[in-house]
Amino acid sequence: GAGGLSFIQYRYSIAGVQLSITRHSKMISNHRSLELGILVSLAVLAVCCAGLFQRNETAQFAEESQSSSIPFPGVGWIDRMATAANKITLESGETYSSAYAALLYGAPLENPCRNFNAWVNSFFFGNGLTASMIHKVGIEWAHYLLCYMRNFLGAMFVYYGTGAVFHYFCYVHPMSKEIFKERTRPSSEVIWNQISLSQKSMFVYVFLPVGDEFLVESGWTKTYFTIDEIGGWPQYFASMLFYFACVEIGIYWMHRTLHTNKWMYKYIHMKHHQYKKAETLTPWASIAFNPVDGMLQACPYVLCQFFAPCHYLTHFGLLFFTAIWATYIHDSMDWNVDPIMGSKYHTVHHTHYIYNYGQVFTFCDRFWGTFREPEGPTGVPTKRKGQ
């Protein structure tokens, strides 16, 4: 009868709610796994980077008198480039086995950071182009111009690569139907606006890592290159944690200053805050800003090296990680794992402006009183009491 029908409808209603809760729980679990996966990857990357340098520490030259610690990538890559076709003679009359040997002044081990940067550049640019640049602008300008071009290409690869992956899981994957069941999807116009702004900012933004490389190569920082230099693995982990803590605090206060200083907010930071609703935040918004804004917020990674020791490859890995993390926290998804400053918390920052300034963790916001807990599901209008 009617009572039986009502009971069946009630059971189906309960089953529907349970199914919805199950799906939501599954999505939360997936996103928490993503957050933890990114952080674990950071830790593994940092250790592996340090271990990569450590691997060659006990290597020796053939001549016994030249026994030495050799940070990665060593000298083998320069030796492999030493062919008759690659030989270069400078206007001064000096001759080197290759253009990259000239960039290192024939002594790759004297500057491990420069050696590493030249080695990475060699994967992007051939000996011929490098030699041509040396002849036109000189060794120093050629080296840093190559670093700039490499950073620009690398920035595009990371931005479009990570953006595409997050875009798929946020807007294309079947679970996206459940995500946007009660909220508005970002429009294609918003996404293209963010991509356009990001691409323009990249041209200037990548000057920061070039400046960083110059400071390290010039020996003005406390960066080190082998585990023995810092005293062993315990000291390595302690120094890395200290460096990262300083960076986290520095970014918090830089970000907060960009809001509290009216001139800086109006002329530098406000461009990024045109995305002030959940439906206008996407993974493509990560570097959709005034490039000076991005350089200011990332500068603690550079400045902290003056007083906080950090393994160079760990430092290099952290900069790479930051680009991925920036993509993640702008995806405006509805999940978080405390004390991680994930996308839900960062969405609150964009919608309320004066909260959640931190980069990776919530510690600074909690300590200095600017932390705000998200209210309800992201992007879903919440009913006020009495409504």
Order of alpha helices (4+ residues) and beta strands (2+ residues): alpha-alpha-beta-beta-alpha-alpha-alpha-alpha-alpha-alpha-alpha-alpha-alpha-alpha-alpha-alpha-alpha
